[in-house]
Amino acid sequence: DSNLAPYCTENEKNAFSTALENMENWLYEDGFDATKSVYIKQLAELKKMGNPIENRQHEAKCRPNAMNMLQKTLEKYQSWLNT
C-alpha cells in the first residue's frame, strides 16, 4: 500500500489499481507508438481518479494547522468581546 491508501475507499483503490494496470499494459502494447496527445489524454484519465485522493491527503495533512489557527482566532475574538 502507498501513502495514499488511507485516503481512499477499497473500491477506489481497486478501481485505480485496475486502471493503472490497464494503462501499463496499453503502454507496452498499443501505446508504444502513440502520439503525445494520446498520452496526455490517457494521463488525464488517470488524474481524474488520482487527484481526488491526493487532495484528501493534502487536506488531512493541513487540517490540524487550520484547526489550530481557527481556534486561536476564535479565542482572540472571544477575548475582544469580553473586554
PDB file as gemmi writes it, atoms N, CA and C in Angstrom:
CRYST1    1.000    1.000    1.000  90.00  90.00  90.00 P 1                      
ATOM      1  N   ASP A   1       0.832  -1.204   0.000  1.00  0.00           N  
ATOM      2  CA  ASP A   1       0.000   0.000   0.000  1.00  0.00           C  
ATOM      3  C   ASP A   1       0.866   1.253   0.000  1.00  0.00           C  
ATOM      4  N   SER A   2       0.346   2.267  -0.590  1.00  0.00           N  
ATOM      5  CA  SER A   2       1.076   3.524  -0.664  1.00  0.00           C  
ATOM      6  C   SER A   2       0.649   4.444   0.467  1.00  0.00           C  
ATOM      7  N   ASN A   3       1.235   5.618   0.472  1.00  0.00           N  
ATOM      8  CA  ASN A   3       0.861   6.587   1.498  1.00  0.00           C  
ATOM      9  C   ASN A   3      -0.492   7.215   1.200  1.00  0.00           C  
ATOM     10  N   LEU A   4      -1.106   6.919   0.067  1.00  0.00           N  
ATOM     11  CA  LEU A   4      -2.435   7.433  -0.264  1.00  0.00           C  
ATOM     12  C   LEU A   4      -3.549   6.481   0.167  1.00  0.00           C  
ATOM     13  N   ALA A   5      -3.216   5.265   0.509  1.00  0.00           N  
ATOM     14  CA  ALA A   5      -4.219   4.246   0.829  1.00  0.00           C  
ATOM     15  C   ALA A   5      -5.206   4.679   1.912  1.00  0.00           C  
ATOM     16  N   PRO A   6      -4.781   5.368   2.962  1.00  0.00           N  
ATOM     17  CA  PRO A   6      -5.758   5.760   3.987  1.00  0.00           C  
ATOM     18  C   PRO A   6      -6.792   6.783   3.507  1.00  0.00           C  
ATOM     19  N   TYR A   7      -6.581   7.357   2.349  1.00  0.00           N  
ATOM     20  CA  TYR A   7      -7.438   8.435   1.871  1.00  0.00           C  
ATOM     21  C   TYR A   7      -8.388   8.006   0.753  1.00  0.00           C  
ATOM     22  N   CYS A   8      -8.518   6.710   0.564  1.00  0.00           N  
ATOM     23  CA  CYS A   8      -9.447   6.228  -0.458  1.00  0.00           C  
ATOM     24  C   CYS A   8     -10.182   5.006   0.063  1.00  0.00           C  
ATOM     25  N   THR A   9     -11.326   4.765  -0.553  1.00  0.00           N  
ATOM     26  CA  THR A   9     -12.096   3.581  -0.192  1.00  0.00           C  
ATOM     27  C   THR A   9     -11.479   2.358  -0.861  1.00  0.00           C  
ATOM     28  N   GLU A  10     -11.901   1.219  -0.423  1.00  0.00           N  
ATOM     29  CA  GLU A  10     -11.414  -0.030  -1.028  1.00  0.00           C  
ATOM     30  C   GLU A  10     -11.819  -0.095  -2.506  1.00  0.00           C  
ATOM     31  N   ASN A  11     -13.037   0.371  -2.809  1.00  0.00           N  
ATOM     32  CA  ASN A  11     -13.499   0.377  -4.210  1.00  0.00           C  
ATOM     33  C   ASN A  11     -12.657   1.315  -5.058  1.00  0.00           C  
ATOM     34  N   GLU A  12     -12.342   2.495  -4.536  1.00  0.00           N  
ATOM     35  CA  GLU A  12     -11.496   3.436  -5.272  1.00  0.00           C  
ATOM     36  C   GLU A  12     -10.109   2.850  -5.494  1.00  0.00           C  
ATOM     37  N   LYS A  13      -9.593   2.234  -4.457  1.00  0.00           N  
ATOM     38  CA  LYS A  13      -8.261   1.630  -4.538  1.00  0.00           C  
ATOM     39  C   LYS A  13      -8.234   0.535  -5.619  1.00  0.00           C  
ATOM     40  N   ASN A  14      -9.230  -0.318  -5.609  1.00  0.00           N  
ATOM     41  CA  ASN A  14      -9.290  -1.407  -6.598  1.00  0.00           C  
ATOM     42  C   ASN A  14      -9.465  -0.870  -8.009  1.00  0.00           C  
ATOM     43  N   ALA A  15     -10.341   0.127  -8.165  1.00  0.00           N  
ATOM     44  CA  ALA A  15     -10.574   0.704  -9.498  1.00  0.00           C  
ATOM     45  C   ALA A  15      -9.319   1.395 -10.010  1.00  0.00           C  
ATOM     46  N   PHE A  16      -8.642   2.123  -9.141  1.00  0.00           N  
ATOM     47  CA  PHE A  16      -7.427   2.829  -9.551  1.00  0.00           C  
ATOM     48  C   PHE A  16      -6.324   1.839  -9.888  1.00  0.00           C  
ATOM     49  N   SER A  17      -6.195   0.808  -9.091  1.00  0.00           N  
ATOM     50  CA  SER A  17      -5.190  -0.221  -9.353  1.00  0.00           C  
ATOM     51  C   SER A  17      -5.438  -0.892 -10.710  1.00  0.00           C  
ATOM     52  N   THR A  18      -6.690  -1.197 -10.987  1.00  0.00           N  
ATOM     53  CA  THR A  18      -7.047  -1.804 -12.268  1.00  0.00           C  
ATOM     54  C   THR A  18      -6.736  -0.848 -13.418  1.00  0.00           C  
ATOM     55  N   ALA A  19      -7.086   0.429 -13.237  1.00  0.00           N  
ATOM     56  CA  ALA A  19      -6.808   1.424 -14.285  1.00  0.00           C  
ATOM     57  C   ALA A  19      -5.308   1.558 -14.530  1.00  0.00           C  
ATOM     58  N   LEU A  20      -4.524   1.535 -13.473  1.00  0.00           N  
ATOM     59  CA  LEU A  20      -3.067   1.629 -13.623  1.00  0.00           C  
ATOM     60  C   LEU A  20      -2.505   0.416 -14.351  1.00  0.00           C  
ATOM     61  N   GLU A  21      -2.997  -0.765 -14.005  1.00  0.00           N  
ATOM     62  CA  GLU A  21      -2.549  -1.978 -14.692  1.00  0.00           C  
ATOM     63  C   GLU A  21      -2.921  -1.944 -16.168  1.00  0.00           C  
ATOM     64  N   ASN A  22      -4.151  -1.513 -16.446  1.00  0.00           N  
ATOM     65  CA  ASN A  22      -4.594  -1.415 -17.845  1.00  0.00           C  
ATOM     66  C   ASN A  22      -3.745  -0.409 -18.616  1.00  0.00           C  
ATOM     67  N   MET A  23      -3.423   0.697 -17.950  1.00  0.00           N  
ATOM     68  CA  MET A  23      -2.611   1.719 -18.604  1.00  0.00           C  
ATOM     69  C   MET A  23      -1.205   1.191 -18.877  1.00  0.00           C  
ATOM     70  N   GLU A  24      -0.650   0.471 -17.932  1.00  0.00           N  
ATOM     71  CA  GLU A  24       0.684  -0.097 -18.134  1.00  0.00           C  
ATOM     72  C   GLU A  24       0.673  -1.075 -19.310  1.00  0.00           C  
ATOM     73  N   ASN A  25      -0.340  -1.920 -19.359  1.00  0.00           N  
ATOM     74  CA  ASN A  25      -0.457  -2.858 -20.485  1.00  0.00           C  
ATOM     75  C   ASN A  25      -0.595  -2.108 -21.798  1.00  0.00           C  
ATOM     76  N   TRP A  26      -1.403  -1.054 -21.815  1.00  0.00           N  
ATOM     77  CA  TRP A  26      -1.585  -0.249 -23.015  1.00  0.00           C  
ATOM     78  C   TRP A  26      -0.255   0.356 -23.462  1.00  0.00           C  
ATOM     79  N   LEU A  27       0.533   0.849 -22.487  1.00  0.00           N  
ATOM     80  CA  LEU A  27       1.822   1.465 -22.820  1.00  0.00           C  
ATOM     81  C   LEU A  27       2.737   0.499 -23.562  1.00  0.00           C  
ATOM     82  N   TYR A  28       2.755  -0.755 -23.120  1.00  0.00           N  
ATOM     83  CA  TYR A  28       3.654  -1.729 -23.734  1.00  0.00           C  
ATOM     84  C   TYR A  28       3.083  -2.334 -25.022  1.00  0.00           C  
ATOM     85  N   GLU A  29       1.794  -2.130 -25.249  1.00  0.00           N  
ATOM     86  CA  GLU A  29       1.174  -2.693 -26.451  1.00  0.00           C  
ATOM     87  C   GLU A  29       0.840  -1.561 -27.425  1.00  0.00           C  
ATOM     88  N   ASP A  30      -0.384  -1.109 -27.423  1.00  0.00           N  
ATOM     89  CA  ASP A  30      -0.842  -0.100 -28.380  1.00  0.00           C  
ATOM     90  C   ASP A  30      -0.235   1.274 -28.140  1.00  0.00           C  
ATOM     91  N   GLY A  31       0.103   1.574 -26.912  1.00  0.00           N  
ATOM     92  CA  GLY A  31       0.612   2.904 -26.597  1.00  0.00           C  
ATOM     93  C   GLY A  31       2.064   3.116 -26.949  1.00  0.00           C  
ATOM     94  N   PHE A  32       2.738   2.061 -27.350  1.00  0.00           N  
ATOM     95  CA  PHE A  32       4.167   2.154 -27.616  1.00  0.00           C  
ATOM     96  C   PHE A  32       4.493   3.232 -28.636  1.00  0.00           C  
ATOM     97  N   ASP A  33       3.666   3.358 -29.640  1.00  0.00           N  
ATOM     98  CA  ASP A  33       3.944   4.343 -30.683  1.00  0.00           C  
ATOM     99  C   ASP A  33       2.832   5.395 -30.800  1.00  0.00           C  
ATOM    100  N   ALA A  34       2.144   5.657 -29.702  1.00  0.00           N  
ATOM    101  CA  ALA A  34       1.065   6.649 -29.704  1.00  0.00           C  
ATOM    102  C   ALA A  34       1.635   8.057 -29.759  1.00  0.00           C  
ATOM    103  N   THR A  35       0.786   8.981 -30.126  1.00  0.00           N  
ATOM    104  CA  THR A  35       1.199  10.377 -30.196  1.00  0.00           C  
ATOM    105  C   THR A  35       1.137  11.023 -28.810  1.00  0.00           C  
ATOM    106  N   LYS A  36       1.766  12.169 -28.712  1.00  0.00           N  
ATOM    107  CA  LYS A  36       1.792  12.897 -27.440  1.00  0.00           C  
ATOM    108  C   LYS A  36       0.381  13.226 -26.967  1.00  0.00           C  
ATOM    109  N   SER A  37      -0.485  13.606 -27.866  1.00  0.00           N  
ATOM    110  CA  SER A  37      -1.847  13.965 -27.476  1.00  0.00           C  
ATOM    111  C   SER A  37      -2.593  12.774 -26.872  1.00  0.00           C  
ATOM    112  N   VAL A  38      -2.307  11.589 -27.351  1.00  0.00           N  
ATOM    113  CA  VAL A  38      -2.938  10.385 -26.792  1.00  0.00           C  
ATOM    114  C   VAL A  38      -2.394  10.126 -25.384  1.00  0.00           C  
ATOM    115  N   TYR A  39      -1.101  10.305 -25.194  1.00  0.00           N  
ATOM    116  CA  TYR A  39      -0.520  10.150 -23.849  1.00  0.00           C  
ATOM    117  C   TYR A  39      -1.134  11.151 -22.874  1.00  0.00           C  
ATOM    118  N   ILE A  40      -1.312  12.378 -23.331  1.00  0.00           N  
ATOM    119  CA  ILE A  40      -1.898  13.414 -22.476  1.00  0.00           C  
ATOM    120  C   ILE A  40      -3.329  13.039 -22.096  1.00  0.00           C  
ATOM    121  N   LYS A  41      -4.078  12.516 -23.047  1.00  0.00           N  
ATOM    122  CA  LYS A  41      -5.456  12.087 -22.782  1.00  0.00           C  
ATOM    123  C   LYS A  41      -5.477  10.942 -21.764  1.00  0.00           C  
ATOM    124  N   GLN A  42      -4.597   9.992 -21.934  1.00  0.00           N  
ATOM    125  CA  GLN A  42      -4.537   8.847 -21.016  1.00  0.00           C  
ATOM    126  C   GLN A  42      -4.139   9.299 -19.601  1.00  0.00           C  
ATOM    127  N   LEU A  43      -3.183  10.205 -19.529  1.00  0.00           N  
ATOM    128  CA  LEU A  43      -2.765  10.740 -18.233  1.00  0.00           C  
ATOM    129  C   LEU A  43      -3.918  11.477 -17.554  1.00  0.00           C  
ATOM    130  N   ALA A  44      -4.670  12.237 -18.322  1.00  0.00           N  
ATOM    131  CA  ALA A  44      -5.815  12.964 -17.768  1.00  0.00           C  
ATOM    132  C   ALA A  44      -6.834  12.001 -17.166  1.00  0.00           C  
ATOM    133  N   GLU A  45      -7.037  10.863 -17.804  1.00  0.00           N  
ATOM    134  CA  GLU A  45      -7.966   9.858 -17.280  1.00  0.00           C  
ATOM    135  C   GLU A  45      -7.490   9.323 -15.927  1.00  0.00           C  
ATOM    136  N   LEU A  46      -6.195   9.081 -15.812  1.00  0.00           N  
ATOM    137  CA  LEU A  46      -5.662   8.606 -14.531  1.00  0.00           C  
ATOM    138  C   LEU A  46      -5.750   9.689 -13.459  1.00  0.00           C  
ATOM    139  N   LYS A  47      -5.506  10.928 -13.851  1.00  0.00           N  
ATOM    140  CA  LYS A  47      -5.564  12.021 -12.891  1.00  0.00           C  
ATOM    141  C   LYS A  47      -6.978  12.242 -12.358  1.00  0.00           C  
ATOM    142  N   LYS A  48      -7.984  11.931 -13.169  1.00  0.00           N  
ATOM    143  CA  LYS A  48      -9.371  12.034 -12.699  1.00  0.00           C  
ATOM    144  C   LYS A  48      -9.590  11.148 -11.477  1.00  0.00           C  
ATOM    145  N   MET A  49      -8.919  10.035 -11.456  1.00  0.00           N  
ATOM    146  CA  MET A  49      -9.066   9.106 -10.341  1.00  0.00           C  
ATOM    147  C   MET A  49      -8.101   9.423  -9.199  1.00  0.00           C  
ATOM    148  N   GLY A  50      -6.894   9.812  -9.532  1.00  0.00           N  
ATOM    149  CA  GLY A  50      -5.863  10.004  -8.515  1.00  0.00           C  
ATOM    150  C   GLY A  50      -5.888  11.346  -7.819  1.00  0.00           C  
ATOM    151  N   ASN A  51      -6.243  12.412  -8.532  1.00  0.00           N  
ATOM    152  CA  ASN A  51      -6.216  13.738  -7.921  1.00  0.00           C  
ATOM    153  C   ASN A  51      -7.129  13.886  -6.708  1.00  0.00           C  
ATOM    154  N   PRO A  52      -8.365  13.367  -6.747  1.00  0.00           N  
ATOM    155  CA  PRO A  52      -9.198  13.494  -5.551  1.00  0.00           C  
ATOM    156  C   PRO A  52      -8.589  12.810  -4.318  1.00  0.00           C  
ATOM    157  N   ILE A  53      -7.917  11.712  -4.533  1.00  0.00           N  
ATOM    158  CA  ILE A  53      -7.276  11.005  -3.417  1.00  0.00           C  
ATOM    159  C   ILE A  53      -6.111  11.838  -2.888  1.00  0.00           C  
ATOM    160  N   GLU A  54      -5.308  12.391  -3.785  1.00  0.00           N  
ATOM    161  CA  GLU A  54      -4.203  13.261  -3.357  1.00  0.00           C  
ATOM    162  C   GLU A  54      -4.731  14.497  -2.629  1.00  0.00           C  
ATOM    163  N   ASN A  55      -5.854  15.033  -3.095  1.00  0.00           N  
ATOM    164  CA  ASN A  55      -6.441  16.200  -2.431  1.00  0.00           C  
ATOM    165  C   ASN A  55      -6.877  15.866  -1.003  1.00  0.00           C  
ATOM    166  N   ARG A  56      -7.453  14.687  -0.811  1.00  0.00           N  
ATOM    167  CA  ARG A  56      -7.844  14.268   0.542  1.00  0.00           C  
ATOM    168  C   ARG A  56      -6.626  14.152   1.443  1.00  0.00           C  
ATOM    169  N   GLN A  57      -5.540  13.614   0.911  1.00  0.00           N  
ATOM    170  CA  GLN A  57      -4.312  13.507   1.705  1.00  0.00           C  
ATOM    171  C   GLN A  57      -3.815  14.898   2.090  1.00  0.00           C  
ATOM    172  N   HIS A  58      -3.805  15.815   1.144  1.00  0.00           N  
ATOM    173  CA  HIS A  58      -3.344  17.178   1.403  1.00  0.00           C  
ATOM    174  C   HIS A  58      -4.223  17.848   2.458  1.00  0.00           C  
ATOM    175  N   GLU A  59      -5.533  17.708   2.330  1.00  0.00           N  
ATOM    176  CA  GLU A  59      -6.441  18.299   3.307  1.00  0.00           C  
ATOM    177  C   GLU A  59      -6.214  17.713   4.697  1.00  0.00           C  
ATOM    178  N   ALA A  60      -6.016  16.424   4.768  1.00  0.00           N  
ATOM    179  CA  ALA A  60      -5.804  15.781   6.065  1.00  0.00           C  
ATOM    180  C   ALA A  60      -4.514  16.272   6.722  1.00  0.00           C  
ATOM    181  N   LYS A  61      -3.480  16.486   5.923  1.00  0.00           N  
ATOM    182  CA  LYS A  61      -2.215  16.960   6.474  1.00  0.00           C  
ATOM    183  C   LYS A  61      -2.313  18.417   6.928  1.00  0.00           C  
ATOM    184  N   CYS A  62      -3.112  19.215   6.231  1.00  0.00           N  
ATOM    185  CA  CYS A  62      -3.235  20.639   6.559  1.00  0.00           C  
ATOM    186  C   CYS A  62      -4.282  20.907   7.639  1.00  0.00           C  
ATOM    187  N   ARG A  63      -5.176  19.971   7.868  1.00  0.00           N  
ATOM    188  CA  ARG A  63      -6.289  20.182   8.797  1.00  0.00           C  
ATOM    189  C   ARG A  63      -5.859  20.554  10.211  1.00  0.00           C  
ATOM    190  N   PRO A  64      -4.883  19.886  10.830  1.00  0.00           N  
ATOM    191  CA  PRO A  64      -4.527  20.251  12.213  1.00  0.00           C  
ATOM    192  C   PRO A  64      -4.082  21.710  12.339  1.00  0.00           C  
ATOM    193  N   ASN A  65      -3.295  22.190  11.399  1.00  0.00           N  
ATOM    194  CA  ASN A  65      -2.846  23.575  11.443  1.00  0.00           C  
ATOM    195  C   ASN A  65      -4.019  24.528  11.243  1.00  0.00           C  
ATOM    196  N   ALA A  66      -4.904  24.207  10.314  1.00  0.00           N  
ATOM    197  CA  ALA A  66      -6.072  25.055  10.060  1.00  0.00           C  
ATOM    198  C   ALA A  66      -6.970  25.105  11.291  1.00  0.00           C  
ATOM    199  N   MET A  67      -7.149  23.979  11.959  1.00  0.00           N  
ATOM    200  CA  MET A  67      -7.972  23.950  13.167  1.00  0.00           C  
ATOM    201  C   MET A  67      -7.326  24.773  14.276  1.00  0.00           C  
ATOM    202  N   ASN A  68      -6.021  24.681  14.395  1.00  0.00           N  
ATOM    203  CA  ASN A  68      -5.293  25.448  15.400  1.00  0.00           C  
ATOM    204  C   ASN A  68      -5.444  26.949  15.144  1.00  0.00           C  
ATOM    205  N   MET A  69      -5.310  27.349  13.897  1.00  0.00           N  
ATOM    206  CA  MET A  69      -5.458  28.757  13.553  1.00  0.00           C  
ATOM    207  C   MET A  69      -6.883  29.245  13.817  1.00  0.00           C  
ATOM    208  N   LEU A  70      -7.873  28.424  13.501  1.00  0.00           N  
ATOM    209  CA  LEU A  70      -9.263  28.779  13.759  1.00  0.00           C  
ATOM    210  C   LEU A  70      -9.504  28.935  15.255  1.00  0.00           C  
ATOM    211  N   GLN A  71      -8.982  28.005  16.043  1.00  0.00           N  
ATOM    212  CA  GLN A  71      -9.148  28.073  17.494  1.00  0.00           C  
ATOM    213  C   GLN A  71      -8.533  29.359  18.053  1.00  0.00           C  
ATOM    214  N   LYS A  72      -7.337  29.708  17.604  1.00  0.00           N  
ATOM    215  CA  LYS A  72      -6.681  30.930  18.070  1.00  0.00           C  
ATOM    216  C   LYS A  72      -7.483  32.166  17.675  1.00  0.00           C  
ATOM    217  N   THR A  73      -8.027  32.161  16.476  1.00  0.00           N  
ATOM    218  CA  THR A  73      -8.833  33.295  16.022  1.00  0.00           C  
ATOM    219  C   THR A  73     -10.106  33.415  16.856  1.00  0.00           C  
ATOM    220  N   LEU A  74     -10.749  32.300  17.133  1.00  0.00           N  
ATOM    221  CA  LEU A  74     -11.946  32.322  17.974  1.00  0.00           C  
ATOM    222  C   LEU A  74     -11.629  32.857  19.364  1.00  0.00           C  
ATOM    223  N   GLU A  75     -10.539  32.380  19.930  1.00  0.00           N  
ATOM    224  CA  GLU A  75     -10.145  32.848  21.259  1.00  0.00           C  
ATOM    225  C   GLU A  75      -9.845  34.349  21.251  1.00  0.00           C  
ATOM    226  N   LYS A  76      -9.214  34.826  20.209  1.00  0.00           N  
ATOM    227  CA  LYS A  76      -8.892  36.248  20.091  1.00  0.00           C  
ATOM    228  C   LYS A  76     -10.168  37.080  20.069  1.00  0.00           C  
ATOM    229  N   TYR A  77     -11.142  36.673  19.276  1.00  0.00           N  
ATOM    230  CA  TYR A  77     -12.381  37.444  19.179  1.00  0.00           C  
ATOM    231  C   TYR A  77     -13.230  37.301  20.424  1.00  0.00           C  
ATOM    232  N   GLN A  78     -13.212  36.153  21.063  1.00  0.00           N  
ATOM    233  CA  GLN A  78     -13.935  35.998  22.322  1.00  0.00           C  
ATOM    234  C   GLN A  78     -13.337  36.896  23.386  1.00  0.00           C  
ATOM    235  N   SER A  79     -12.038  36.979  23.417  1.00  0.00           N  
ATOM    236  CA  SER A  79     -11.353  37.866  24.355  1.00  0.00           C  
ATOM    237  C   SER A  79     -11.708  39.323  24.071  1.00  0.00           C  
ATOM    238  N   TRP A  80     -11.751  39.679  22.823  1.00  0.00           N  
ATOM    239  CA  TRP A  80     -12.097  41.038  22.420  1.00  0.00           C  
ATOM    240  C   TRP A  80     -13.537  41.368  22.836  1.00  0.00           C  
ATOM    241  N   LEU A  81     -14.460  40.406  22.653  1.00  0.00           N  
ATOM    242  CA  LEU A  81     -15.859  40.635  23.040  1.00  0.00           C  
ATOM    243  C   LEU A  81     -16.041  40.746  24.555  1.00  0.00           C  
ATOM    244  N   ASN A  82     -15.189  40.072  25.300  1.00  0.00           N  
ATOM    245  CA  ASN A  82     -15.305  40.074  26.766  1.00  0.00           C  
ATOM    246  C   ASN A  82     -14.635  41.277  27.423  1.00  0.00           C  
ATOM    247  N   THR A  83     -13.976  42.128  26.653  1.00  0.00           N  
ATOM    248  CA  THR A  83     -13.312  43.275  27.262  1.00  0.00           C  
ATOM    249  C   THR A  83     -14.155  44.524  27.189  1.00  0.00           C  
TER     250      THR A  83                                                      
END                                                                             
